[in-house]
């Protein structure tokens, strides 16, 4: 409670930066950017008109729960 917080530092910095880590970060940023550009091109050129639709695939046990609920049926 009254002590100093324990921290791990390397040369006065709390992070250890490497060239490999920098290269991996740039790679991830490039992949995200390319994916975003491709999806925007699909949207702009209407190559996939369903690009804005989120599909929910029901599993077989979920379909079984929905099937008996027929509200239009006369009792």
Protein Blocks (a to p, Z undefined) as FASTA:
>chain_A
ZZccddddeehiabdcdfklmmmmmmmmmmmmmmmmmmmmmmmnomammlmpccddddfk
lmmmmmmmcfkbcZZ
